Amino acid sequence: MVTQKTITMPSMPRGFHLITRHVLEAAGKLPEAGIMHVLIQHTSAGLTLNENADPSVRHDFEAFINHMVPEDHPLYTHVFEGSDDMPAHLKASIIGNSVTVPITNGRLNLGTWQGIYLCEFRNHGGSRRLVITICS
């Protein structure tokens, strides 16, 4: 059986945000076993799995990705939408736009310290749509 929901996340500031709780609330009761796939329907934000305990990890992610993909790089020609737009597209491609997590015993089978991050790469990205698909 396949179920699917689309949710809208509120606007978040630029950075890496734990959204595991939001995804689980929107998904509702999970099957005993299966797969959950979450897709972000945007080209300037991403999703990833990583450390859910220490907030300094989220800060370090932001610092590193901004160093790796700087704004106002002279190679960029796509600059019409602001200096944060082209770097946001590149960051989204590097990080990715979806996560897939197994469901075991009616729960997401994440590692002990793993959580789902929404990675906002724009200064003012606005609300973000997520498609949550559950296959059981």
CYANA upper distance limits for C-alpha pairs under 8 A (distance plus 0.5 A):
  1 MET  CA    135 CYS  CA      6.32
  1 MET  CA    136 SER  CA      5.85
  2 VAL  CA    133 THR  CA      7.49
  2 VAL  CA    134 ILE  CA      6.11
  2 VAL  CA    135 CYS  CA      5.05
  2 VAL  CA    136 SER  CA      6.98
  3 THR  CA    133 THR  CA      6.30
  3 THR  CA    134 ILE  CA      5.75
  3 THR  CA    135 CYS  CA      7.19
  4 GLN  CA    131 VAL  CA      7.49
  4 GLN  CA    132 ILE  CA      6.06
  4 GLN  CA    133 THR  CA      4.90
  4 GLN  CA    134 ILE  CA      6.79
  5 LYS  CA     26 ALA  CA      8.16
  5 LYS  CA     27 ALA  CA      7.69
  5 LYS  CA    131 VAL  CA      6.30
  5 LYS  CA    132 ILE  CA      5.75
  5 LYS  CA    133 THR  CA      7.14
  6 THR  CA    129 ARG  CA      7.20
  6 THR  CA    130 LEU  CA      6.07
  6 THR  CA    131 VAL  CA      4.91
  6 THR  CA    132 ILE  CA      6.67
  7 ILE  CA     26 ALA  CA      7.61
  7 ILE  CA    129 ARG  CA      6.16
  7 ILE  CA    130 LEU  CA      5.84
  7 ILE  CA    131 VAL  CA      7.05
  7 ILE  CA    132 ILE  CA      8.35
  8 THR  CA    127 SER  CA      6.91
  8 THR  CA    128 ARG  CA      6.05
  8 THR  CA    129 ARG  CA      4.94
  8 THR  CA    130 LEU  CA      6.80
  9 MET  CA    127 SER  CA      6.00
  9 MET  CA    128 ARG  CA      5.60
  9 MET  CA    129 ARG  CA      6.65
  9 MET  CA    130 LEU  CA      7.89
 10 PRO  CA    126 GLY  CA      7.71
 10 PRO  CA    127 SER  CA      5.22
 10 PRO  CA    128 ARG  CA      7.26
 11 SER  CA    124 HIS  CA      8.30
 11 SER  CA    125 GLY  CA      7.22
 11 SER  CA    126 GLY  CA      4.91
 11 SER  CA    127 SER  CA      4.68
 11 SER  CA    128 ARG  CA      7.42
 12 MET  CA    120 GLU  CA      7.56
 12 MET  CA    124 HIS  CA      8.40
 12 MET  CA    125 GLY  CA      7.89
 12 MET  CA    126 GLY  CA      7.47
 12 MET  CA    127 SER  CA      7.85
 13 PRO  CA    120 GLU  CA      7.41
 13 PRO  CA    122 ARG  CA      8.45
 13 PRO  CA    123 ASN  CA      7.03
 13 PRO  CA    124 HIS  CA      7.26
 13 PRO  CA    125 GLY  CA      8.20
 14 ARG  CA    119 CYS  CA      8.21
 14 ARG  CA    120 GLU  CA      5.39
 14 ARG  CA    121 PHE  CA      5.98
 14 ARG  CA    122 ARG  CA      6.20
 14 ARG  CA    123 ASN  CA      5.73
 14 ARG  CA    124 HIS  CA      7.70
 14 ARG  CA    125 GLY  CA      8.19
 15 GLY  CA     58 ARG  CA      7.90
 15 GLY  CA     59 HIS  CA      8.10
 15 GLY  CA     62 GLU  CA      6.34
 15 GLY  CA    119 CYS  CA      6.41
 15 GLY  CA    120 GLU  CA      5.70
 15 GLY  CA    121 PHE  CA      7.01
 16 PHE  CA     58 ARG  CA      5.93
 16 PHE  CA     59 HIS  CA      8.03
 16 PHE  CA     61 PHE  CA      7.82
 16 PHE  CA     62 GLU  CA      7.26
 16 PHE  CA    117 TYR  CA      6.58
 16 PHE  CA    118 LEU  CA      6.41
 16 PHE  CA    119 CYS  CA      5.01
 16 PHE  CA    120 GLU  CA      6.75
 17 HIS  CA     58 ARG  CA      7.91
 17 HIS  CA    117 TYR  CA      5.67
 17 HIS  CA    118 LEU  CA      5.67
 17 HIS  CA    119 CYS  CA      6.79
 17 HIS  CA    120 GLU  CA      8.28
 18 LEU  CA     52 ASN  CA      7.51
 18 LEU  CA    115 GLY  CA      6.90
 18 LEU  CA    116 ILE  CA      6.20
 18 LEU  CA    117 TYR  CA      5.00
 18 LEU  CA    118 LEU  CA      6.90
 19 ILE  CA     23 VAL  CA      6.80
 19 ILE  CA    115 GLY  CA      8.01
 19 ILE  CA    116 ILE  CA      6.14
 19 ILE  CA    117 TYR  CA      6.18
 19 ILE  CA    118 LEU  CA      6.85
 20 THR  CA     24 LEU  CA      6.69
 20 THR  CA    115 GLY  CA      6.25
 20 THR  CA    116 ILE  CA      5.43
 20 THR  CA    117 TYR  CA      7.76
 21 ARG  CA     25 GLU  CA      6.59
 22 HIS  CA     26 ALA  CA      6.68
 23 VAL  CA     27 ALA  CA      6.55
 23 VAL  CA    132 ILE  CA      8.20
 24 LEU  CA     28 GLY  CA      6.78
 27 ALA  CA    132 ILE  CA      7.55
 29 LYS  CA    106 GLY  CA      8.09
 30 LEU  CA    103 ILE  CA      8.02
 30 LEU  CA    106 GLY  CA      5.62
 30 LEU  CA    107 ARG  CA      7.03
 31 PRO  CA    103 ILE  CA      7.83
 31 PRO  CA    105 ASN  CA      8.21
 31 PRO  CA    106 GLY  CA      5.65
 31 PRO  CA    136 SER  CA      6.76
 32 GLU  CA    103 ILE  CA      7.54
 32 GLU  CA    104 THR  CA      6.51
 32 GLU  CA    105 ASN  CA      5.21
 32 GLU  CA    106 GLY  CA      4.64
 32 GLU  CA    107 ARG  CA      8.05
 32 GLU  CA    136 SER  CA      8.35
 33 ALA  CA    102 PRO  CA      8.09
 33 ALA  CA    103 ILE  CA      5.49
 33 ALA  CA    104 THR  CA      5.25
 33 ALA  CA    105 ASN  CA      6.54
 33 ALA  CA    106 GLY  CA      6.75
 33 ALA  CA    136 SER  CA      6.48
 34 GLY  CA    102 PRO  CA      6.45
 34 GLY  CA    103 ILE  CA      5.33
 34 GLY  CA    104 THR  CA      7.39
 34 GLY  CA    134 ILE  CA      7.56
 34 GLY  CA    135 CYS  CA      5.92
 34 GLY  CA    136 SER  CA      4.68
 35 ILE  CA    100 THR  CA      7.37
 35 ILE  CA    101 VAL  CA      6.31
 35 ILE  CA    102 PRO  CA      4.97
 35 ILE  CA    103 ILE  CA      5.83
 35 ILE  CA    134 ILE  CA      6.21
 35 ILE  CA    135 CYS  CA      5.76
 35 ILE  CA    136 SER  CA      7.06
 36 MET  CA    100 THR  CA      6.13
 36 MET  CA    101 VAL  CA      5.76
 36 MET  CA    102 PRO  CA      6.73
 36 MET  CA    103 ILE  CA      7.28
 36 MET  CA    108 LEU  CA      8.42
 36 MET  CA    132 ILE  CA      7.42
 36 MET  CA    133 THR  CA      6.20
 36 MET  CA    134 ILE  CA      5.02
 36 MET  CA    135 CYS  CA      7.04
 37 HIS  CA     98 SER  CA      7.57
 37 HIS  CA     99 VAL  CA      6.31
 37 HIS  CA    100 THR  CA      4.83
 37 HIS  CA    101 VAL  CA      6.97
 37 HIS  CA    132 ILE  CA      6.32
 37 HIS  CA    133 THR  CA      5.63
 37 HIS  CA    134 ILE  CA      6.90
 38 VAL  CA     98 SER  CA      5.90
 38 VAL  CA     99 VAL  CA      5.92
 38 VAL  CA    100 THR  CA      6.92
 38 VAL  CA    130 LEU  CA      7.02
 38 VAL  CA    131 VAL  CA      6.13
 38 VAL  CA    132 ILE  CA      5.09
 38 VAL  CA    133 THR  CA      6.90
 39 LEU  CA     47 LEU  CA      8.14
 39 LEU  CA     97 ASN  CA      6.35
 39 LEU  CA     98 SER  CA      4.85
 39 LEU  CA     99 VAL  CA      7.35
 39 LEU  CA    130 LEU  CA      5.98
 39 LEU  CA    131 VAL  CA      5.64
 39 LEU  CA    132 ILE  CA      7.15
 40 ILE  CA     45 ALA  CA      7.97
 40 ILE  CA     46 GLY  CA      7.06
 40 ILE  CA     47 LEU  CA      7.41
 40 ILE  CA     97 ASN  CA      6.02
 40 ILE  CA     98 SER  CA      6.76
 40 ILE  CA    128 ARG  CA      7.64
 40 ILE  CA    129 ARG  CA      6.43
 40 ILE  CA    130 LEU  CA      5.07
 40 ILE  CA    131 VAL  CA      7.02
 41 GLN  CA     97 ASN  CA      8.14
 41 GLN  CA    128 ARG  CA      7.76
 41 GLN  CA    129 ARG  CA      6.15
 41 GLN  CA    130 LEU  CA      6.65
 41 GLN  CA    131 VAL  CA      7.94
 42 HIS  CA     46 GLY  CA      8.20
 42 HIS  CA     97 ASN  CA      8.31
 42 HIS  CA    128 ARG  CA      7.61
 42 HIS  CA    129 ARG  CA      8.00
 43 THR  CA     88 ALA  CA      8.17
 43 THR  CA     89 HIS  CA      6.15
 43 THR  CA     92 ALA  CA      6.79
 43 THR  CA     93 SER  CA      8.43
 43 THR  CA     97 ASN  CA      8.45
 44 SER  CA     85 ASP  CA      7.56
 44 SER  CA     88 ALA  CA      5.15
 44 SER  CA     89 HIS  CA      5.24
 44 SER  CA     90 LEU  CA      8.44
 44 SER  CA     91 LYS  CA      7.96
 44 SER  CA     92 ALA  CA      6.08
 44 SER  CA    120 GLU  CA      7.77
 44 SER  CA    121 PHE  CA      6.46
 44 SER  CA    122 ARG  CA      7.13
 44 SER  CA    125 GLY  CA      8.22
 45 ALA  CA     88 ALA  CA      7.25
 45 ALA  CA     89 HIS  CA      8.05
 45 ALA  CA     91 LYS  CA      8.19
 45 ALA  CA     92 ALA  CA      5.80
 45 ALA  CA     97 ASN  CA      7.89
 45 ALA  CA    118 LEU  CA      7.75
 45 ALA  CA    119 CYS  CA      5.98
 45 ALA  CA    120 GLU  CA      5.31
 45 ALA  CA    121 PHE  CA      5.92
 45 ALA  CA    122 ARG  CA      7.92
 45 ALA  CA    125 GLY  CA      8.50
 46 GLY  CA     91 LYS  CA      8.29
 46 GLY  CA     92 ALA  CA      5.44
 46 GLY  CA     93 SER  CA      8.32
 46 GLY  CA     95 ILE  CA      6.58
 46 GLY  CA     96 GLY  CA      5.97
 46 GLY  CA     97 ASN  CA      5.19
 46 GLY  CA     98 SER  CA      7.68
 46 GLY  CA    118 LEU  CA      6.47
 46 GLY  CA    119 CYS  CA      5.37
 46 GLY  CA    120 GLU  CA      7.26
 46 GLY  CA    121 PHE  CA      8.42
 47 LEU  CA     95 ILE  CA      7.38
 47 LEU  CA     96 GLY  CA      6.57
 47 LEU  CA     97 ASN  CA      5.77
 47 LEU  CA     98 SER  CA      5.93
 47 LEU  CA     99 VAL  CA      6.94
 47 LEU  CA    116 ILE  CA      7.50
 47 LEU  CA    117 TYR  CA      6.03
 47 LEU  CA    118 LEU  CA      5.40
 47 LEU  CA    119 CYS  CA      6.27
 48 THR  CA     95 ILE  CA      7.16
 48 THR  CA     96 GLY  CA      7.50
 48 THR  CA     97 ASN  CA      8.33
 48 THR  CA     98 SER  CA      7.54
 48 THR  CA     99 VAL  CA      6.67
 48 THR  CA    116 ILE  CA      6.40
 48 THR  CA    117 TYR  CA      5.78
 48 THR  CA    118 LEU  CA      7.48
 48 THR  CA    119 CYS  CA      8.00
 49 LEU  CA     99 VAL  CA      7.66
 49 LEU  CA    114 GLN  CA      6.65
 49 LEU  CA    115 GLY  CA      5.99
 49 LEU  CA    116 ILE  CA      5.25
 49 LEU  CA    117 TYR  CA      6.49
 50 ASN  CA    113 TRP  CA      7.92
 50 ASN  CA    114 GLN  CA      5.46
 50 ASN  CA    115 GLY  CA      6.09
 50 ASN  CA    116 ILE  CA      7.27
 50 ASN  CA    117 TYR  CA      7.69
 51 GLU  CA     57 VAL  CA      7.30
 51 GLU  CA    113 TRP  CA      5.83
 51 GLU  CA    114 GLN  CA      5.48
 51 GLU  CA    115 GLY  CA      6.71
 52 ASN  CA    113 TRP  CA      5.87
 52 ASN  CA    114 GLN  CA      5.76
 52 ASN  CA    115 GLY  CA      5.43
 52 ASN  CA    116 ILE  CA      8.47
 53 ALA  CA    113 TRP  CA      6.83
 54 ASP  CA     58 ARG  CA      8.37
 55 PRO  CA     59 HIS  CA      7.22
 56 SER  CA     60 ASP  CA      6.61
 57 VAL  CA     61 PHE  CA      6.63
 58 ARG  CA     62 GLU  CA      6.85
 59 HIS  CA     63 ALA  CA      6.75
 60 ASP  CA     64 PHE  CA      6.48
 61 PHE  CA     65 ILE  CA      6.55
 62 GLU  CA     66 ASN  CA      6.58
 63 ALA  CA     67 HIS  CA      6.73
 64 PHE  CA     68 MET  CA      6.59
 65 ILE  CA     69 VAL  CA      6.41
 65 ILE  CA     91 LYS  CA      7.69
 66 ASN  CA     70 PRO  CA      5.82
 66 ASN  CA     71 GLU  CA      8.26
 69 VAL  CA     87 PRO  CA      6.42
 69 VAL  CA     90 LEU  CA      7.89
 69 VAL  CA     91 LYS  CA      7.47
 70 PRO  CA     87 PRO  CA      7.06
 71 GLU  CA     83 SER  CA      6.16
 71 GLU  CA     84 ASP  CA      6.37
 71 GLU  CA     86 MET  CA      8.38
 71 GLU  CA     87 PRO  CA      6.49
 72 ASP  CA     76 TYR  CA      7.77
 72 ASP  CA     83 SER  CA      6.15
 72 ASP  CA     84 ASP  CA      8.43
 76 TYR  CA     86 MET  CA      7.59
 78 HIS  CA     85 ASP  CA      8.46
 78 HIS  CA     86 MET  CA      6.54
 79 VAL  CA     83 SER  CA      6.61
 79 VAL  CA     85 ASP  CA      7.58
 79 VAL  CA     86 MET  CA      7.15
 81 GLU  CA     85 ASP  CA      6.41
 82 GLY  CA     86 MET  CA      8.46
 83 SER  CA     87 PRO  CA      8.14
 84 ASP  CA     88 ALA  CA      6.55
 84 ASP  CA    121 PHE  CA      8.03
 84 ASP  CA    122 ARG  CA      6.34
 84 ASP  CA    123 ASN  CA      7.37
 85 ASP  CA     89 HIS  CA      6.97
 85 ASP  CA    122 ARG  CA      7.03
 86 MET  CA     90 LEU  CA      6.91
 87 PRO  CA     91 LYS  CA      6.54
 87 PRO  CA    121 PHE  CA      8.28
 88 ALA  CA     92 ALA  CA      6.55
 88 ALA  CA    121 PHE  CA      5.36
 88 ALA  CA    122 ARG  CA      6.56
 89 HIS  CA     93 SER  CA      6.85
 90 LEU  CA     94 ILE  CA      6.75
 91 LYS  CA     95 ILE  CA      6.52
 91 LYS  CA    121 PHE  CA      7.62
 92 ALA  CA     96 GLY  CA      5.98
 92 ALA  CA     97 ASN  CA      7.12
 92 ALA  CA    121 PHE  CA      8.08
 93 SER  CA     97 ASN  CA      7.81
 99 VAL  CA    116 ILE  CA      8.42
101 VAL  CA    108 LEU  CA      6.97
101 VAL  CA    109 ASN  CA      7.12
101 VAL  CA    110 LEU  CA      7.50
102 PRO  CA    108 LEU  CA      6.55
102 PRO  CA    109 ASN  CA      5.90
102 PRO  CA    110 LEU  CA      8.20
103 ILE  CA    107 ARG  CA      5.89
103 ILE  CA    108 LEU  CA      5.09
103 ILE  CA    109 ASN  CA      5.88
104 THR  CA    108 LEU  CA      6.85
104 THR  CA    109 ASN  CA      6.21
110 LEU  CA    114 GLN  CA      6.29
110 LEU  CA    115 GLY  CA      7.80
120 GLU  CA    125 GLY  CA      7.44
121 PHE  CA    125 GLY  CA      7.91
